[in-house]
């Protein structure tokens, strides 16, 4: 049973190693924050749902790194805020938007 849990933790680690690129840096940074938050949520839920020491060690390791990563992405967003503002993308002429539907 313990080997199954260790394999699950390793699989969880592999699932969280994804990179998404939309060709819009600000969107990608917001996406990274969301992915890190989701990963931390899954990791904390895993930690709270088991008593297995190896699984808890694995999820505690994942939970430790994600706040730092979230702060990295948020710092990049803050730096880019001078160049890019909401809505994203801001290169579309807002006068051409179909505002009667929104």
N, CA and C atoms as a LAMMPS dump frame, in Angstrom:
ITEM: TIMESTEP
0
ITEM: NUMBER OF ATOMS
306
ITEM: BOX BOUNDS ff ff ff
-5.0000000000000000e+02 5.0000000000000000e+02
-5.0000000000000000e+02 5.0000000000000000e+02
-5.0000000000000000e+02 5.0000000000000000e+02
ITEM: ATOMS id mol type element x y z
1 1 1 N 0.817 -1.198 0
2 1 2 C 0 0 0
3 1 3 C 0.861 1.263 0
4 2 1 N 1.945 1.235 0.75
5 2 2 C 2.819 2.401 0.832
6 2 3 C 3.459 2.722 -0.512
7 3 1 N 3.872 1.692 -1.27
8 3 2 C 4.462 1.925 -2.588
9 3 3 C 3.474 2.608 -3.517
10 4 1 N 2.205 2.243 -3.414
11 4 2 C 1.175 2.878 -4.229
12 4 3 C 1.066 4.362 -3.93
13 5 1 N 1.17 4.728 -2.678
14 5 2 C 1.099 6.143 -2.29
15 5 3 C 2.319 6.907 -2.777
16 6 1 N 3.476 6.288 -2.691
17 6 2 C 4.694 6.941 -3.182
18 6 3 C 4.598 7.147 -4.68
19 7 1 N 4.108 6.136 -5.402
20 7 2 C 3.918 6.298 -6.855
21 7 3 C 2.936 7.418 -7.151
22 8 1 N 1.866 7.516 -6.347
23 8 2 C 0.89 8.583 -6.543
24 8 3 C 1.537 9.948 -6.352
25 9 1 N 2.37 10.097 -5.328
26 9 2 C 3.066 11.365 -5.094
27 9 3 C 3.983 11.715 -6.254
28 10 1 N 4.712 10.726 -6.76
29 10 2 C 5.598 10.973 -7.907
30 10 3 C 4.786 11.361 -9.134
31 11 1 N 3.634 10.719 -9.34
32 11 2 C 2.774 11.057 -10.46
33 11 3 C 2.256 12.485 -10.3
34 12 1 N 1.905 12.873 -9.079
35 12 2 C 1.431 14.217 -8.813
36 12 3 C 2.508 15.242 -9.154
37 13 1 N 3.735 14.943 -8.791
38 13 2 C 4.845 15.837 -9.13
39 13 3 C 4.963 16.024 -10.634
40 14 1 N 4.862 14.928 -11.388
41 14 2 C 4.968 15.028 -12.854
42 14 3 C 3.81 15.816 -13.441
43 15 1 N 2.627 15.665 -12.908
44 15 2 C 1.451 16.37 -13.435
45 15 3 C 1.588 17.876 -13.247
46 16 1 N 2.273 18.311 -12.217
47 16 2 C 2.394 19.732 -11.927
48 16 3 C 3.53 20.402 -12.695
49 17 1 N 4.271 19.646 -13.487
50 17 2 C 5.385 20.202 -14.24
51 17 3 C 4.941 20.57 -15.647
52 18 1 N 4.064 21.531 -15.764
53 18 2 C 3.541 21.957 -17.06
54 18 3 C 3.886 23.415 -17.303
55 19 1 N 4.091 23.756 -18.55
56 19 2 C 4.327 25.138 -18.935
57 19 3 C 3.301 25.488 -20.004
58 20 1 N 2.595 26.571 -19.784
59 20 2 C 1.613 27.041 -20.744
60 20 3 C 2.08 28.374 -21.311
61 21 1 N 1.97 28.542 -22.612
62 21 2 C 2.367 29.789 -23.256
63 21 3 C 1.268 30.236 -24.205
64 22 1 N 0.761 31.445 -23.983
65 22 2 C -0.321 31.969 -24.813
66 22 3 C 0.16 33.068 -25.756
67 23 1 N 1.44 33.396 -25.703
68 23 2 C 2.029 34.477 -26.483
69 23 3 C 1.655 35.838 -25.911
70 24 1 N 1.18 35.859 -24.677
71 24 2 C 0.897 37.101 -23.97
72 24 3 C 1.473 36.927 -22.564
73 25 1 N 2.527 37.65 -22.274
74 25 2 C 3.285 37.439 -21.045
75 25 3 C 2.441 37.651 -19.782
76 26 1 N 1.618 38.677 -19.767
77 26 2 C 0.809 38.943 -18.574
78 26 3 C -0.194 37.816 -18.346
79 27 1 N -0.838 37.359 -19.414
80 27 2 C -1.784 36.253 -19.3
81 27 3 C -1.073 35.007 -18.783
82 28 1 N 0.11 34.745 -19.296
83 28 2 C 0.877 33.585 -18.852
84 28 3 C 1.222 33.681 -17.362
85 29 1 N 1.549 34.873 -16.895
86 29 2 C 1.878 35.041 -15.481
87 29 3 C 0.65 34.816 -14.606
88 30 1 N -0.509 35.352 -15.011
89 30 2 C -1.74 35.091 -14.263
90 30 3 C -2.055 33.59 -14.271
91 31 1 N -1.838 32.947 -15.406
92 31 2 C -2.05 31.502 -15.501
93 31 3 C -1.13 30.732 -14.576
94 32 1 N 0.118 31.18 -14.484
95 32 2 C 1.072 30.524 -13.585
96 32 3 C 0.644 30.663 -12.128
97 33 1 N 0.146 31.841 -11.752
98 33 2 C -0.338 32.032 -10.379
99 33 3 C -1.492 31.066 -10.103
100 34 1 N -2.41 30.962 -11.067
101 34 2 C -3.552 30.054 -10.888
102 34 3 C -3.099 28.602 -10.788
103 35 1 N -2.151 28.208 -11.618
104 35 2 C -1.66 26.831 -11.577
105 35 3 C -0.924 26.535 -10.271
106 36 1 N -0.113 27.469 -9.812
107 36 2 C 0.589 27.27 -8.542
108 36 3 C -0.41 27.173 -7.387
109 37 1 N -1.445 27.994 -7.426
110 37 2 C -2.473 27.958 -6.375
111 37 3 C -3.212 26.629 -6.382
112 38 1 N -3.538 26.15 -7.581
113 38 2 C -4.218 24.866 -7.705
114 38 3 C -3.327 23.732 -7.22
115 39 1 N -2.063 23.777 -7.589
116 39 2 C -1.116 22.756 -7.14
117 39 3 C -0.971 22.734 -5.636
118 40 1 N -0.928 23.914 -5.033
119 40 2 C -0.817 23.979 -3.574
120 40 3 C -2.091 23.445 -2.914
121 41 1 N -3.247 23.755 -3.496
122 41 2 C -4.509 23.258 -2.956
123 41 3 C -4.543 21.737 -2.979
124 42 1 N -4.152 21.148 -4.104
125 42 2 C -4.13 19.688 -4.232
126 42 3 C -3.137 19.089 -3.235
127 43 1 N -1.979 19.718 -3.121
128 43 2 C -0.949 19.213 -2.224
129 43 3 C -1.399 19.257 -0.766
130 44 1 N -2.027 20.35 -0.364
131 44 2 C -2.501 20.473 1.018
132 44 3 C -3.63 19.475 1.283
133 45 1 N -4.507 19.287 0.308
134 45 2 C -5.576 18.298 0.482
135 45 3 C -5.005 16.891 0.613
136 46 1 N -3.99 16.599 -0.178
137 46 2 C -3.332 15.299 -0.083
138 46 3 C -2.7 15.128 1.295
139 47 1 N -2.029 16.15 1.762
140 47 2 C -1.394 16.104 3.087
141 47 3 C -2.431 15.831 4.171
142 48 1 N -3.551 16.534 4.099
143 48 2 C -4.588 16.393 5.128
144 48 3 C -5.379 15.09 5.028
145 49 1 N -5.314 14.423 3.877
146 49 2 C -6.123 13.218 3.697
147 49 3 C -5.368 11.922 4.002
148 50 1 N -4.088 12.006 4.327
149 50 2 C -3.322 10.79 4.574
150 50 3 C -2.521 10.901 5.863
151 51 1 N -2.143 9.74 6.359
152 51 2 C -1.248 9.694 7.516
153 51 3 C 0.091 9.086 7.125
154 52 1 N 0.206 8.716 5.849
155 52 2 C 1.437 8.109 5.353
156 52 3 C 2.57 9.144 5.368
157 53 1 N 3.666 8.79 6.005
158 53 2 C 4.774 9.725 6.192
159 53 3 C 5.417 10.146 4.868
160 54 1 N 5.615 9.209 3.944
161 54 2 C 6.244 9.537 2.661
162 54 3 C 5.368 10.471 1.834
163 55 1 N 4.091 10.193 1.837
164 55 2 C 3.152 11.031 1.092
165 55 3 C 3.076 12.427 1.71
166 56 1 N 3.073 12.498 3.017
167 56 2 C 3.038 13.8 3.689
168 56 3 C 4.323 14.587 3.433
169 57 1 N 5.462 13.901 3.404
170 57 2 C 6.72 14.574 3.105
171 57 3 C 6.696 15.15 1.694
172 58 1 N 6.208 14.352 0.755
173 58 2 C 6.117 14.798 -0.631
174 58 3 C 5.205 16.02 -0.753
175 59 1 N 4.031 15.962 -0.166
176 59 2 C 3.094 17.079 -0.29
177 59 3 C 3.568 18.301 0.497
178 60 1 N 4.257 18.096 1.595
179 60 2 C 4.799 19.229 2.35
180 60 3 C 5.888 19.932 1.544
181 61 1 N 6.675 19.166 0.802
182 61 2 C 7.705 19.748 -0.059
183 61 3 C 7.063 20.583 -1.158
184 62 1 N 6.013 20.054 -1.767
185 62 2 C 5.304 20.807 -2.807
186 62 3 C 4.685 22.077 -2.231
187 63 1 N 4.098 21.979 -1.062
188 63 2 C 3.438 23.133 -0.45
189 63 3 C 4.43 24.217 -0.068
190 64 1 N 5.645 23.837 0.235
191 64 2 C 6.656 24.806 0.649
192 64 3 C 7.082 25.707 -0.499
193 65 1 N 7.198 25.174 -1.708
194 65 2 C 7.735 25.936 -2.834
195 65 3 C 6.705 26.839 -3.505
196 66 1 N 5.434 26.489 -3.452
197 66 2 C 4.448 27.22 -4.246
198 66 3 C 4.231 28.674 -3.833
199 67 1 N 4.241 29.057 -2.554
200 67 2 C 4.074 30.486 -2.254
201 67 3 C 5.192 31.338 -2.858
202 68 1 N 6.391 30.812 -2.828
203 68 2 C 7.523 31.538 -3.418
204 68 3 C 7.316 31.707 -4.92
205 69 1 N 6.877 30.65 -5.592
206 69 2 C 6.618 30.738 -7.028
207 69 3 C 5.485 31.724 -7.312
208 70 1 N 4.433 31.693 -6.513
209 70 2 C 3.331 32.634 -6.703
210 70 3 C 3.83 34.069 -6.592
211 71 1 N 4.693 34.324 -5.615
212 71 2 C 5.234 35.679 -5.448
213 71 3 C 6.084 36.093 -6.647
214 72 1 N 6.802 35.139 -7.242
215 72 2 C 7.579 35.439 -8.449
216 72 3 C 6.674 35.918 -9.572
217 73 1 N 5.617 35.145 -9.838
218 73 2 C 4.72 35.495 -10.947
219 73 3 C 4.024 36.821 -10.673
220 74 1 N 3.601 37.051 -9.437
221 74 2 C 2.93 38.312 -9.102
222 74 3 C 3.883 39.499 -9.227
223 75 1 N 5.158 39.294 -8.915
224 75 2 C 6.143 40.37 -9.079
225 75 3 C 6.33 40.715 -10.55
226 76 1 N 6.34 39.718 -11.408
227 76 2 C 6.454 39.969 -12.849
228 76 3 C 5.234 40.735 -13.345
229 77 1 N 4.045 40.34 -12.892
230 77 2 C 2.817 41.042 -13.283
231 77 3 C 2.896 42.504 -12.847
232 78 1 N 3.357 42.737 -11.632
233 78 2 C 3.469 44.108 -11.127
234 78 3 C 4.462 44.919 -11.962
235 79 1 N 5.577 44.318 -12.351
236 79 2 C 6.554 45.006 -13.2
237 79 3 C 5.981 45.351 -14.563
238 80 1 N 5.199 44.443 -15.118
239 80 2 C 4.636 44.647 -16.448
240 80 3 C 3.409 45.544 -16.442
241 81 1 N 2.881 45.854 -15.276
242 81 2 C 1.648 46.647 -15.196
243 81 3 C 1.794 48.012 -15.862
244 82 1 N 3.001 48.572 -15.89
245 82 2 C 3.219 49.859 -16.557
246 82 3 C 3.002 49.729 -18.064
247 83 1 N 3.362 48.577 -18.62
248 83 2 C 3.226 48.363 -20.057
249 83 3 C 1.877 47.769 -20.434
250 84 1 N 1.378 46.886 -19.61
251 84 2 C 0.145 46.164 -19.941
252 84 3 C -0.906 46.42 -18.883
253 85 1 N -2.058 46.795 -19.334
254 85 2 C -3.15 47.008 -18.389
255 85 3 C -4.342 46.162 -18.805
256 86 1 N -5.294 46.065 -17.899
257 86 2 C -6.495 45.297 -18.181
258 86 3 C -7.401 46.089 -19.109
259 87 1 N -8.17 45.514 -19.96
260 87 2 C -8.292 44.083 -20.206
261 87 3 C -7.117 43.551 -21.011
262 88 1 N -6.923 42.271 -20.926
263 88 2 C -5.845 41.612 -21.659
264 88 3 C -6.467 40.872 -22.828
265 89 1 N -5.983 41.016 -24.031
266 89 2 C -4.959 41.965 -24.47
267 89 3 C -5.549 43.361 -24.601
268 90 1 N -4.729 44.343 -24.373
269 90 2 C -5.195 45.727 -24.451
270 90 3 C -4.887 46.354 -25.805
271 91 1 N -4.469 45.545 -26.771
272 91 2 C -4.136 46.06 -28.102
273 91 3 C -5.362 46.192 -29.001
274 92 1 N -6.491 45.644 -28.579
275 92 2 C -7.714 45.724 -29.379
276 92 3 C -8.403 47.058 -29.106
277 93 1 N -8.833 47.718 -30.159
278 93 2 C -9.495 49.01 -30.041
279 93 3 C -10.835 48.826 -29.323
280 94 1 N -10.965 49.413 -28.138
281 94 2 C -12.16 49.211 -27.313
282 94 3 C -13.415 49.786 -27.962
283 95 1 N -13.256 50.741 -28.866
284 95 2 C -14.437 51.314 -29.53
285 95 3 C -15.075 50.321 -30.498
286 96 1 N -14.359 49.271 -30.871
287 96 2 C -14.884 48.255 -31.789
288 96 3 C -15.554 47.089 -31.062
289 97 1 N -15.522 47.102 -29.73
290 97 2 C -16.135 46.022 -28.966
291 97 3 C -17.663 46.115 -29.056
292 98 1 N -18.302 44.968 -29.086
293 98 2 C -19.763 44.906 -29.109
294 98 3 C -20.294 45.087 -27.696
295 99 1 N -20.332 46.31 -27.234
296 99 2 C -20.666 46.593 -25.834
297 99 3 C -22.159 46.413 -25.533
298 100 1 N -22.986 46.326 -26.544
299 100 2 C -24.415 46.154 -26.271
300 100 3 C -24.711 44.788 -25.653
301 101 1 N -23.761 43.852 -25.722
302 101 2 C -23.952 42.522 -25.167
303 101 3 C -23.267 42.352 -23.812
304 102 1 N -22.564 43.333 -23.369
305 102 2 C -21.832 43.172 -22.112
306 102 3 C -22.331 44.104 -21.037
